[in-house]
Amino acid sequence: MFLSVFEMFKVGIGPSSSHTMGPMVAAARFLDLMRASPFHFSGLRASLHGSLAFTGVGHATDRATILGLAGLTPEDYDADKAEATLNAINETHQITVEGLAPLAFNPKTDLIFDYEHKLEGHANGMQLMATDAQGDITLRETYYSIGGGFVITEAELAAGKDTDEGAPVPFPFKTAAEMLQMANSSGKSIAGMKRANEVSRNGEIRLRNGTKRLWQVMNDCINRGLAAEGVLPGGLNVKRRAKGIHDALLAERGLNISAPHTINDWMSVYAMAVNEENAAGGQVVTAPTNGAAGVLPATLRYYLDHVPGASETHIEDFLLTAAAIGGLVKFNASISGAEAGCQAEVGSAAAMSAAGLCAVMGGTPEQVENAAEIALEHHLGMTCDPVKGLVQVPCIERNGLGAIKAVSAASLALRGDGTHLVPLDACIETMRQTGEDMSEKYKETSLGGLAVNVPNC
């Protein structure tokens, strides 16, 4: 099994990897399908199902779908261009995209939120359709946004093609047990094995430059969030808090008045900065999702800014180790809140972050595996119940607490020798089973939990 670090960590836009980035990616794939078709098309339609319907407005799924059909992608997203494109489509009821004739599309009638019919393959389902001059559907495809910006078609899901099909890699571990066995037999660290896999597929230069860019985007996102003020969009009137907290922390430095637990505030404010940016539709990196995008950057920034002896030369090892753990979770369970609740998002992010931190602080492969297990274990059962379908409450603070748990898990693992009762594989399987048993109300539909017990406006 191989999942590239550049698949686990993708540069994109907020507020959701599955509800915003995924639909844009699906739309891009559909445009390619249309371009390859011998038919002439005159119009477009789209329908959103399951969680994409129930929380689509709060996650900007409608905007993302339209913009994707207009040719925009998460990687090169430009906010000004997006607004101009949406305005033009609303005025002309037409989409013009490279390689295709002008296509009729009225956002009010051709984009349907279907709350009644859930598609069978995944909670995040959508159908994209192209029509002829008479308005009859001549091309239709079903897509599932399976978390972290990953998208597969109905046929690909049935064929099991959401897993890797490329050339063999040196260390094809599919479980944590296999990962530890290969580490012991090879004498390599988890990062070392992951690096060998990446280089075999993508080469050293791409790996080096790509990981540098990932951290640059993550860190820039933290810094933007720490500097921004105002109210987040969506109607909840949630005020940005990261700048105020950060300013207070800076003012307390050197005054000898801070309690030891104030370090938790630093971890939290880094994470909150990211997730406030995400909620505002800013540029973030899936880690492994947008809703959980703050945990890993906050943990890495904590390491670089607050841990004695920390070095930027360890950033790549941190990201590679985290990606290895994230790949295990995705392959054997889920990173989708719509599929398994927030345990699959913030829980996975905390496990990845704990593993990365443990590794760069000198942890053995056994200690790294232990750190990931501790962090994931203590997120088991966590629901996904965003108020008003927005990635704001409880998501922003939850990322801060996820970072704190990640650091605590790494610290506890480093205090031991890696021996522990619950293997990471068992914890991942427990998370999968828990998500399967969890009521749909608590899996990103905003039909239960905080979403119905807190006023929406």
C-alpha positions as CSV (number, residue, x, y, z in Angstrom):
1,M,0.0,0.0,0.0
2,F,1.3,3.4,-0.9
3,L,-0.2,6.8,-0.4
4,S,2.1,9.7,-1.2
5,V,2.8,12.5,1.2
6,F,1.4,14.8,-1.5
7,E,-1.9,12.9,-1.5
8,M,-2.2,13.0,2.2
9,F,-1.3,16.7,2.3
10,K,-2.9,18.8,-0.5
11,V,-2.8,22.5,-0.9
12,G,-6.3,23.7,-1.3
13,I,-9.0,26.0,0.0
14,G,-11.4,26.1,2.9
15,P,-13.7,25.4,4.5
16,S,-13.8,21.6,3.7
17,S,-11.6,19.1,1.9
18,S,-14.5,16.7,1.3
19,H,-17.3,19.3,0.8
20,T,-15.4,22.1,-1.0
21,M,-12.2,20.6,-2.5
22,G,-13.8,17.2,-3.4
23,P,-16.7,18.6,-5.5
24,M,-14.2,20.9,-7.3
25,V,-12.0,17.9,-8.1
26,A,-15.1,15.9,-9.2
27,A,-16.2,18.7,-11.5
28,A,-12.8,18.9,-13.1
29,R,-12.9,15.2,-13.8
30,F,-16.4,15.5,-15.3
31,L,-15.2,18.2,-17.6
32,D,-12.4,15.9,-18.8
33,L,-15.0,13.2,-19.4
34,M,-17.1,15.6,-21.5
35,R,-14.1,16.7,-23.5
36,A,-13.3,13.0,-24.3
37,S,-16.9,12.3,-25.3
38,P,-18.0,12.3,-29.0
39,F,-21.3,14.0,-28.1
40,H,-22.1,17.7,-28.3
41,F,-23.3,19.1,-25.0
42,S,-25.5,22.1,-24.4
43,G,-26.0,22.2,-20.7
44,L,-25.0,21.0,-17.2
45,R,-26.8,19.8,-14.1
46,A,-25.7,18.7,-10.7
47,S,-27.3,17.0,-7.6
48,L,-25.8,16.8,-4.1
49,H,-26.7,13.9,-1.8
50,G,-26.2,12.8,1.8
51,S,-23.8,15.0,3.8
52,L,-23.0,17.1,0.7
53,A,-26.7,18.1,0.7
54,F,-27.3,18.5,4.4
55,T,-24.2,20.7,5.1
56,G,-23.5,21.8,1.6
57,V,-24.4,25.5,2.0
58,G,-22.3,25.8,5.2
59,H,-19.4,24.1,3.5
60,A,-19.7,26.1,0.3
61,T,-20.4,22.9,-1.7
62,D,-22.7,24.7,-4.1
63,R,-20.1,27.4,-4.9
64,A,-17.3,24.7,-5.2
65,T,-19.4,22.6,-7.6
66,I,-20.2,25.6,-9.8
67,L,-16.6,26.9,-9.8
68,G,-15.3,23.4,-10.6
69,L,-17.6,23.1,-13.6
70,A,-16.3,26.5,-14.6
71,G,-12.8,25.1,-14.7
72,L,-11.4,26.3,-11.3
73,T,-9.3,23.9,-9.2
74,P,-8.3,24.0,-5.5
75,E,-4.6,24.1,-6.4
76,D,-4.7,27.3,-8.4
77,Y,-7.8,28.9,-6.8
78,D,-8.0,32.7,-7.0
79,A,-10.6,34.4,-4.9
80,D,-11.1,37.4,-7.2
81,K,-11.4,35.2,-10.3
82,A,-13.9,32.9,-8.4
83,E,-16.2,35.8,-7.5
84,A,-16.1,37.2,-11.0
85,T,-16.9,33.7,-12.4
86,L,-19.8,33.2,-10.1
87,N,-21.3,36.6,-10.9
88,A,-21.0,36.0,-14.6
89,I,-22.7,32.6,-14.3
90,N,-25.5,34.0,-12.2
91,E,-26.1,36.8,-14.7
92,T,-25.8,34.8,-18.0
93,H,-26.9,31.4,-16.8
94,Q,-24.1,30.0,-18.9
95,I,-20.7,28.4,-18.2
96,T,-17.9,28.8,-20.6
97,V,-14.9,26.5,-20.2
98,E,-11.9,25.6,-22.3
99,G,-12.4,22.8,-24.8
100,L,-16.2,22.8,-24.7
101,A,-19.0,24.9,-26.3
102,P,-20.9,27.3,-24.0
103,L,-23.1,25.4,-21.6
104,A,-26.4,26.4,-20.1
105,F,-26.4,26.4,-16.3
106,N,-28.8,28.2,-14.0
107,P,-27.5,27.8,-10.4
108,K,-31.1,28.1,-9.0
109,T,-32.5,25.3,-11.0
110,D,-29.6,23.1,-12.3
111,L,-27.9,22.6,-8.9
112,I,-30.1,20.4,-6.6
113,F,-29.7,19.7,-2.9
114,D,-31.3,16.3,-2.8
115,Y,-32.0,15.6,0.9
116,E,-34.2,12.5,0.2
117,H,-32.0,10.2,-1.8
118,K,-28.7,9.1,-0.3
119,L,-26.3,7.5,-2.7
120,E,-25.2,4.0,-1.6
121,G,-21.5,4.3,-2.0
122,H,-20.6,7.0,0.5
123,A,-22.2,9.7,2.6
124,N,-20.7,12.4,0.4
125,G,-22.2,11.7,-3.0
126,M,-22.9,13.8,-6.0
127,Q,-24.1,13.3,-9.6
128,L,-22.9,15.5,-12.5
129,M,-24.9,15.5,-15.8
130,A,-24.5,16.9,-19.2
131,T,-27.5,17.6,-21.5
132,D,-28.1,18.0,-25.2
133,A,-29.9,20.8,-26.9
134,Q,-33.3,19.4,-25.9
135,G,-32.3,19.2,-22.3
136,D,-32.1,15.4,-22.2
137,I,-29.2,13.9,-20.1
138,T,-26.7,12.3,-22.4
139,L,-23.8,11.9,-19.9
140,R,-24.0,11.2,-16.2
141,E,-21.4,10.3,-13.6
142,T,-21.6,9.6,-9.9
143,Y,-18.7,10.8,-7.7
144,Y,-18.0,10.2,-4.0
145,S,-15.9,12.7,-2.0
146,I,-14.3,10.3,0.4
147,G,-12.4,12.7,2.6
148,G,-9.2,14.7,2.4
149,G,-10.0,15.9,-1.2
150,F,-10.0,12.3,-2.5
151,V,-12.6,11.7,-5.1
152,I,-13.7,8.4,-6.8
153,T,-16.4,7.4,-9.2
154,E,-19.1,4.9,-8.5
155,A,-17.4,2.4,-10.8
156,E,-14.0,3.0,-9.1
157,L,-15.5,2.4,-5.7
158,A,-17.1,-0.9,-6.9
159,A,-13.7,-2.0,-8.3
160,G,-11.8,-1.0,-5.2
161,K,-9.7,1.5,-7.1
162,D,-9.5,3.9,-4.2
163,T,-6.3,2.1,-3.3
164,D,-2.9,2.4,-4.9
165,E,-2.3,0.7,-8.3
166,G,1.2,2.0,-9.1
167,A,4.6,0.4,-9.3
168,P,5.8,-1.5,-6.2
169,V,7.6,0.5,-3.5
170,P,10.4,-0.7,-1.2
171,F,8.3,-0.8,2.0
172,P,4.6,-1.5,1.1
173,F,3.3,-1.7,4.7
174,K,-0.5,-1.9,5.0
175,T,-0.7,-2.1,8.8
176,A,1.2,-0.7,11.7
177,A,2.4,-4.2,12.5
178,E,3.9,-4.6,9.1
179,M,5.4,-1.1,9.4
180,L,7.2,-2.0,12.7
181,Q,8.3,-5.3,11.3
182,M,9.8,-3.7,8.2
183,A,11.4,-1.0,10.4
184,N,13.1,-3.6,12.6
185,S,14.3,-5.7,9.7
186,S,15.6,-2.8,7.7
187,G,17.0,-0.7,10.5
188,K,15.2,2.3,9.1
189,S,13.0,4.8,10.8
190,I,9.4,5.2,9.7
191,A,10.4,8.4,7.9
192,G,13.3,6.6,6.3
193,M,11.0,3.9,4.9
194,K,8.4,6.5,3.8
195,R,11.2,8.5,2.1
196,A,12.4,5.5,0.2
197,N,8.8,4.9,-1.0
198,E,8.4,8.5,-2.1
199,V,11.8,8.7,-3.9
200,S,11.0,5.4,-5.8
201,R,7.8,7.0,-7.2
202,N,8.5,10.8,-7.4
203,G,12.3,11.3,-7.0
204,E,14.3,13.2,-4.4
205,I,14.0,16.7,-5.9
206,R,10.2,16.6,-6.0
207,L,10.1,15.2,-2.4
208,R,12.5,17.9,-1.1
209,N,10.8,20.8,-2.9
210,G,7.3,19.5,-2.3
211,T,7.7,19.1,1.5
212,K,9.2,22.5,1.7
213,R,6.2,24.0,0.0
214,L,3.8,22.1,2.2
215,W,5.3,23.6,5.3
216,Q,5.6,27.0,3.8
217,V,1.8,27.0,3.0
218,M,1.0,25.6,6.5
219,N,3.2,28.2,8.2
220,D,1.9,31.1,6.1
221,C,-1.6,30.0,7.0
222,I,-0.8,30.2,10.7
223,N,0.8,33.6,10.3
224,R,-2.2,35.0,8.3
225,G,-4.6,33.7,11.0
226,L,-2.6,35.2,13.8
227,A,-2.8,38.6,12.1
228,A,-6.4,38.6,10.9
229,E,-9.4,40.1,12.7
230,G,-13.1,40.3,12.1
231,V,-16.1,38.0,12.0
232,L,-16.1,34.7,10.1
233,P,-18.6,34.3,7.2
234,G,-21.7,32.1,7.4
235,G,-24.1,33.8,9.8
236,L,-23.0,32.5,13.2
237,N,-21.1,35.8,13.9
238,V,-18.1,33.9,15.2
239,K,-15.3,36.3,15.9
240,R,-11.8,35.5,15.0
241,R,-9.9,35.0,18.3
242,A,-6.4,33.9,17.3
243,K,-4.9,37.4,16.9
244,G,-6.2,38.5,20.3
245,I,-4.9,35.4,22.1
246,H,-1.6,35.6,20.3
247,D,-1.1,39.3,21.1
248,A,-1.8,38.6,24.8
249,L,0.7,35.7,24.8
250,L,3.4,37.9,23.2
251,A,2.7,40.6,25.8
252,E,3.2,38.2,28.7
253,R,6.6,36.9,27.4
254,G,9.5,37.9,29.6
255,L,7.3,39.1,32.5
256,N,7.5,35.9,34.5
257,I,3.8,35.9,35.1
258,S,2.7,33.0,32.8
259,A,1.7,29.7,34.4
260,P,3.3,26.5,32.9
261,H,0.0,25.5,31.3
262,T,0.1,28.6,29.1
263,I,2.1,26.5,26.6
264,N,-1.3,24.9,25.8
265,D,-2.5,28.3,24.7
266,W,0.4,28.6,22.2
267,M,-0.5,25.2,20.7
268,S,-4.2,26.1,20.6
269,V,-3.7,29.5,19.0
270,Y,-1.6,28.1,16.2
271,A,-4.3,25.6,15.4
272,M,-7.1,28.1,15.8
273,A,-5.3,30.5,13.4
274,V,-5.3,27.8,10.7
275,N,-8.9,26.9,11.2
276,E,-10.1,30.4,11.3
277,E,-8.4,30.9,7.9
278,N,-10.1,27.7,6.7
279,A,-13.5,28.8,7.9
280,A,-13.0,32.1,5.9
281,G,-12.2,30.1,2.7
282,G,-8.5,30.7,2.8
283,Q,-5.6,28.6,1.5
284,V,-4.9,25.6,3.8
285,V,-3.2,22.2,3.5
286,T,-5.3,19.1,4.1
287,A,-3.8,17.4,7.2
288,P,-5.5,15.0,6.5
289,T,-8.6,17.1,6.0
290,N,-9.5,20.8,6.0
291,G,-11.7,20.4,9.1
292,A,-8.7,19.1,10.9
293,A,-6.1,21.2,9.1
294,G,-4.9,23.0,12.2
295,V,-3.7,20.2,14.4
296,L,-0.5,19.2,12.5
297,P,0.8,22.7,11.6
298,A,0.2,23.7,15.2
299,T,2.2,20.7,16.5
300,L,5.0,21.3,14.1
301,R,5.1,25.0,14.9
302,Y,5.1,24.2,18.6
303,Y,8.1,22.0,18.0
304,L,10.0,24.6,16.0
305,D,9.3,27.6,18.2
306,H,9.2,26.1,21.7
307,V,11.2,22.8,21.9
308,P,14.9,23.3,22.8
309,G,17.2,21.9,20.1
310,A,14.4,21.8,17.4
311,S,15.7,22.1,13.8
312,E,14.0,22.9,10.5
313,T,16.0,20.0,9.0
314,H,13.5,17.7,10.8
315,I,10.4,19.1,9.1
316,E,10.6,16.5,6.2
317,D,10.8,13.6,8.7
318,F,7.9,15.0,10.7
319,L,5.7,15.2,7.5
320,L,6.8,11.8,6.2
321,T,6.1,10.1,9.5
322,A,2.7,11.8,9.8
323,A,1.8,10.8,6.3
324,A,2.7,7.2,7.0
325,I,0.3,7.1,9.9
326,G,-2.4,8.9,8.0
327,G,-2.1,6.4,5.1
328,L,-2.7,3.6,7.6
329,V,-5.8,5.2,8.9
330,K,-7.2,6.0,5.5
331,F,-6.5,2.6,4.1
332,N,-7.9,0.6,7.1
333,A,-10.6,3.0,8.3
334,S,-11.5,6.5,7.2
335,I,-10.4,10.2,7.4
336,S,-13.9,11.4,6.5
337,G,-16.2,13.0,9.1
338,A,-19.2,12.2,7.0
339,E,-18.2,8.5,7.2
340,A,-16.9,8.1,10.7
341,G,-17.4,11.4,12.6
342,C,-14.7,13.7,13.9
343,Q,-12.7,10.9,15.3
344,A,-11.7,10.3,11.7
345,E,-10.7,13.9,11.1
346,V,-9.2,15.5,14.3
347,G,-8.5,12.0,15.7
348,S,-6.5,11.1,12.7
349,A,-4.8,14.4,12.6
350,A,-3.8,14.1,16.3
351,A,-2.4,10.6,15.7
352,M,-0.4,11.8,12.7
353,S,0.9,14.8,14.6
354,A,1.8,12.8,17.7
355,A,3.8,10.4,15.5
356,G,5.6,13.2,13.7
357,L,6.5,14.9,16.9
358,C,7.7,11.7,18.6
359,A,9.8,10.9,15.6
360,V,11.7,14.3,15.4
361,M,12.2,14.2,19.2
362,G,14.2,10.9,18.8
363,G,11.4,8.3,19.2
364,T,11.9,4.8,18.1
365,P,9.4,3.3,15.6
366,E,7.8,1.5,18.5
367,Q,7.4,4.8,20.4
368,V,6.1,6.6,17.3
369,E,3.5,3.9,16.8
370,N,2.6,4.2,20.5
371,A,2.2,8.0,20.2
372,A,-0.1,7.6,17.3
373,E,-2.2,5.1,19.2
374,I,-2.5,7.2,22.3
375,A,-3.7,10.2,20.4
376,L,-6.2,8.3,18.3
377,E,-7.5,6.3,21.2
378,H,-8.5,9.4,23.1
379,H,-10.6,10.7,20.2
380,L,-12.6,7.5,19.7
381,G,-16.3,8.2,19.4
382,M,-16.0,11.9,18.7
383,T,-18.9,13.1,16.6
384,C,-19.0,15.6,13.7
385,D,-21.9,18.0,14.5
386,P,-21.0,21.4,13.1
387,V,-23.4,24.1,14.1
388,K,-25.3,25.4,11.0
389,G,-23.1,23.1,8.9
390,L,-20.2,25.5,9.2
391,V,-16.6,24.4,10.0
392,Q,-16.5,26.8,13.0
393,V,-18.2,25.5,16.1
394,P,-16.9,23.2,17.6
395,C,-14.3,22.7,14.9
396,I,-11.9,25.6,15.5
397,E,-11.3,25.0,19.2
398,R,-11.4,21.2,18.6
399,N,-8.2,21.6,16.5
400,G,-6.5,23.4,19.3
401,L,-7.4,20.6,21.8
402,G,-6.3,18.0,19.1
403,A,-2.8,19.6,19.0
404,I,-2.6,19.5,22.8
405,K,-3.5,15.9,22.8
406,A,-1.0,15.2,20.1
407,V,1.9,16.7,22.1
408,S,0.8,14.9,25.3
409,A,0.6,11.6,23.4
410,A,4.1,12.1,22.0
411,S,5.5,13.0,25.4
412,L,3.9,10.0,27.1
413,A,5.2,7.7,24.4
414,L,8.7,9.1,24.7
415,R,8.6,8.4,28.5
416,G,8.1,4.7,27.7
417,D,9.9,2.1,25.6
418,G,7.2,1.6,23.0
419,T,5.6,-1.3,24.8
420,H,1.8,-0.8,25.3
421,L,-1.4,-2.8,25.5
422,V,-3.5,-1.6,22.6
423,P,-1.8,-1.8,19.1
424,L,-2.4,1.0,16.7
425,D,-4.0,-1.4,14.3
426,A,-6.6,-2.4,16.9
427,C,-7.3,1.3,17.6
428,I,-7.7,2.1,13.9
429,E,-10.1,-0.9,13.5
430,T,-12.0,0.3,16.6
431,M,-12.4,3.7,15.0
432,R,-13.7,2.1,11.8
433,Q,-16.2,0.0,13.7
434,T,-17.3,3.0,15.9
435,G,-17.9,5.1,12.8
436,E,-19.9,2.3,11.2
437,D,-22.1,2.1,14.3
438,M,-22.4,5.8,14.8
439,S,-25.8,7.4,14.1
440,E,-25.9,9.3,10.9
441,K,-27.0,12.4,12.9
442,Y,-23.5,12.7,14.3
443,K,-21.6,12.3,11.0
444,E,-21.4,15.7,9.4
445,T,-25.1,16.1,8.6
446,S,-25.8,18.7,11.4
447,L,-28.9,16.7,12.4
448,G,-27.7,16.0,15.9
449,G,-25.5,17.0,18.8
450,L,-24.3,20.6,19.1
451,A,-25.8,21.4,15.7
452,V,-29.4,21.1,17.1
453,N,-28.8,22.1,20.7
454,V,-27.1,25.5,20.0
455,P,-29.0,28.4,18.4
456,N,-27.9,28.8,14.8
457,C,-28.1,32.5,14.6
